[in-house]
């Protein structure tokens, strides 16, 4: 692929995904999701922690707890994500660089950027952003960070969900039916 072909890629399609109205509607969905957070006393209730008897019980517990504590698990995954970005500062810098660079280019509104070094159109600016961000992105090791995040999230969520018993009221309701 030549530089001319790379410069003609419609980067505006990618930048349109950072639409403010869309992000605000998704933030509203997150607010309703996090309104369902269970209190810490219930989430960390050590009296309900026990070893499951068999794999069938693990499946029942995980199915129930993922539905019941789903918002809490999303909060835990979010906190682990923030922790992984804080501990990988280069990745955090690259993400901020790409987001701020895209927002800056979008602010131009399709007009060329005039500098003392020359005039650069939107496609050239996106190409320059990609040429800087891709090598930095590979150097920041996002795949190992993502694998760490998947592993720790799975161990944390599945560990909690499999060790936490259902509330005693639900156990008695199931037996009487």
C-alpha positions in Angstrom: 0.0 0.0 0.0 1.5 3.3 -1.0 1.4 6.5 1.0 -1.2 8.0 -1.4 -3.5 5.0 -0.8 -3.0 5.2 2.9 -3.8 9.0 2.9 -7.1 8.3 1.1 -8.5 6.0 3.8 -11.7 7.7 5.2 -10.5 8.3 8.7 -13.7 10.3 9.4 -15.6 7.1 9.6 -13.4 6.1 12.6 -13.6 9.4 14.3 -17.4 9.6 14.0 -17.5 6.8 16.5 -16.4 9.3 19.2 -19.7 11.1 18.8 -20.6 13.0 22.0 -24.4 12.3 21.9 -23.7 8.6 21.5 -21.3 8.6 24.4 -23.8 10.4 26.6 -26.6 7.9 25.8 -24.2 5.0 26.7 -23.2 6.8 29.9 -27.0 6.9 30.8 -27.1 3.1 30.3 -24.1 2.7 32.6 -25.8 4.8 35.2 -28.8 2.5 35.2 -26.5 -0.5 35.3 -24.6 0.8 38.3 -27.8 1.7 40.1 -28.2 -2.1 40.5 -24.9 -2.4 42.6 -25.3 -4.5 45.6 -24.0 -3.1 48.9 -20.5 -4.2 50.0 -21.9 -5.9 53.0 -23.8 -8.3 50.7 -21.1 -8.6 48.1 -18.4 -9.5 50.7 -20.7 -11.5 53.1 -18.2 -14.1 54.3 -21.0 -16.1 56.0 -22.2 -17.2 52.6 -18.8 -18.4 51.4 -18.4 -22.1 51.2 -16.8 -24.8 49.1 -19.2 -26.2 46.5 -19.9 -29.9 46.7 -19.6 -30.7 42.9 -19.3 -29.1 39.5 -23.1 -28.9 39.1 -23.3 -26.8 42.2 -20.5 -24.5 40.8 -22.6 -24.1 37.7 -25.7 -23.2 39.6 -23.9 -20.7 41.8 -22.1 -19.0 38.9 -25.3 -18.7 36.9 -27.2 -17.2 39.9 -24.4 -14.9 41.1 -23.4 -13.5 37.7 -27.0 -12.4 37.2 -27.4 -11.2 40.8 -24.0 -9.5 41.2 -23.5 -8.6 37.6 -23.1 -4.8 38.2 -20.7 -5.5 41.0 -18.6 -7.7 38.7 -18.6 -5.0 36.1 -17.3 -2.6 38.7 -14.6 -5.0 39.7 -13.5 -5.4 36.1 -13.6 -1.6 35.6 -11.3 -1.2 38.7 -9.0 -3.9 37.3 -8.9 -2.1 34.0 -8.0 1.2 35.7 -5.3 -0.6 37.7 -3.8 -2.2 34.5 -3.7 1.3 32.8 -2.1 2.9 35.8 0.6 0.2 36.0 1.2 0.4 32.2 1.8 4.1 31.8 3.1 3.9 28.3 -0.2 2.2 27.2 -2.1 4.9 29.1 -0.1 7.6 27.3 -0.7 6.0 23.9 -4.4 5.8 24.4 -4.6 9.4 25.6 -2.4 10.4 22.6 -4.7 8.7 20.1 -7.9 10.0 21.7 -6.7 13.6 22.1 -5.1 13.5 18.6 -8.4 12.3 17.1 -10.4 14.9 18.9 -7.9 17.6 17.8 -8.2 16.6 14.2 -12.0 16.4 14.4 -12.0 20.0 15.8 -10.5 21.2 12.6 -13.8 20.3 10.9 -12.2 19.1 7.7 -10.1 22.3 7.2 -6.4 21.9 6.7 -3.9 22.6 9.5 -1.6 25.5 8.5 1.7 25.5 10.2 5.0 27.2 9.4 6.2 23.9 8.0 3.3 23.6 5.5 -0.4 22.8 5.2 -1.7 19.4 6.2 -5.1 18.0 5.3 -7.2 15.7 7.5 -6.0 12.5 5.9 -2.4 13.5 6.3 -3.0 14.3 10.0 -4.6 10.9 10.6 -1.8 9.1 8.7 0.8 10.9 10.9 -1.2 10.0 14.0 -1.2 6.3 12.9 2.5 6.3 12.0 3.4 7.6 15.5 0.7 5.7 17.5 1.1 2.2 16.0 4.8 1.6 16.9 4.2 3.1 20.3 1.1 1.0 20.7 3.0 -2.2 19.9 5.8 -1.2 22.3 3.2 -0.6 25.1 2.3 -4.3 25.0 -1.5 -4.0 24.9 -2.0 -7.7 24.2 -0.2 -8.8 27.4 -2.2 -6.2 29.4 -5.4 -7.4 27.8 -4.5 -11.1 28.6 -3.7 -10.1 32.2 -7.0 -8.3 32.5 -9.0 -11.2 31.1 -7.2 -13.7 33.4 -7.5 -11.7 36.6 -11.2 -10.8 35.8 -12.0 -14.4 35.1 -10.3 -15.6 38.3 -11.9 -12.9 40.4 -15.4 -13.1 39.0 -15.6 -16.9 38.7 -13.9 -17.4 42.0 -16.4 -15.2 43.8 -19.4 -16.5 41.9 -18.5 -20.1 42.6 -17.7 -19.7 46.3 -20.7 -17.5 47.2 -23.8 -19.4 48.2 -27.3 -18.4 47.2 -29.3 -16.6 49.9 -30.9 -19.1 52.3 -34.4 -17.7 51.4 -34.0 -18.8 47.8 -32.8 -22.2 48.7 -35.9 -22.9 50.8 -38.1 -21.5 48.0 -36.6 -23.9 45.5 -37.1 -26.9 47.8 -40.8 -26.1 48.4 -41.7 -25.8 44.7 
